[in-house]
Amino acid sequence: MESIDQVSINDLSKRDLLLIIKALEYTGQNANIEEFLNLKNNIVKELCFLTETTENEFLEYLENNS
């Protein structure tokens, strides 16, 4: 279990990150599960804070560079 401490966002490709975000959004909207939308929003919000970008800039970057 100690190896889980070494997992980081750096281990995810931009494509994988975009797929996770899109999957959370799709599932939240189509299954009406608010928790999935909240999780997607929290992840994007945190990553935007870390990268000092807006949500649109961040998602556009992932889409164009995946």
C-alpha positions as CSV (number, residue, x, y, z in Angstrom):
1,M,0.0,0.0,0.0
2,E,2.9,2.4,0.4
3,S,3.3,2.6,-3.3
4,I,-0.1,4.5,-3.5
5,D,1.7,7.4,-1.9
6,Q,3.8,7.7,-5.0
7,V,0.9,8.1,-7.4
8,S,0.5,11.6,-8.8
9,I,-1.3,13.6,-11.5
10,N,2.0,13.5,-13.4
11,D,1.4,9.8,-14.1
12,L,-1.7,10.6,-16.1
13,S,-1.5,11.6,-19.8
14,K,-3.5,14.7,-20.9
15,R,-5.7,12.4,-22.9
16,D,-6.5,10.2,-19.8
17,L,-7.2,13.3,-17.8
18,L,-9.6,14.6,-20.4
19,L,-11.3,11.3,-20.6
20,I,-11.8,11.2,-16.8
21,I,-13.3,14.7,-16.8
22,K,-15.6,14.0,-19.8
23,A,-16.7,10.6,-18.3
24,L,-17.6,12.3,-15.0
25,E,-19.6,15.0,-16.8
26,Y,-21.3,12.5,-19.1
27,T,-22.3,10.1,-16.3
28,G,-23.4,13.0,-14.1
29,Q,-25.6,14.4,-16.7
30,N,-27.1,11.2,-18.2
31,A,-27.6,9.4,-14.9
32,N,-28.5,12.5,-12.9
33,I,-25.9,11.8,-10.3
34,E,-24.9,15.1,-8.8
35,E,-21.8,13.7,-7.1
36,F,-20.2,12.9,-10.5
37,L,-20.7,16.5,-11.6
38,N,-19.4,17.9,-8.3
39,L,-16.3,15.7,-8.5
40,K,-15.7,16.8,-12.1
41,N,-16.1,20.4,-11.1
42,N,-13.8,20.1,-8.1
43,I,-11.1,18.4,-10.1
44,V,-11.2,21.0,-12.8
45,K,-11.4,23.8,-10.3
46,E,-8.3,22.5,-8.4
47,L,-6.3,22.0,-11.6
48,C,-7.2,25.4,-12.9
49,F,-6.0,26.9,-9.6
50,L,-2.7,25.0,-9.8
51,T,-2.2,25.9,-13.5
52,E,-3.4,29.5,-13.0
53,T,-5.9,29.2,-15.9
54,T,-9.6,29.5,-16.4
55,E,-11.7,26.4,-16.9
56,N,-12.2,27.1,-20.6
57,E,-8.5,27.6,-21.1
58,F,-7.7,24.4,-19.3
59,L,-10.2,22.2,-21.0
60,E,-9.3,23.7,-24.4
61,Y,-5.7,23.0,-23.8
62,L,-6.5,19.3,-22.9
63,E,-8.7,18.9,-26.0
64,N,-6.1,20.4,-28.3
65,N,-3.1,18.6,-26.8
66,S,-4.5,15.1,-26.2
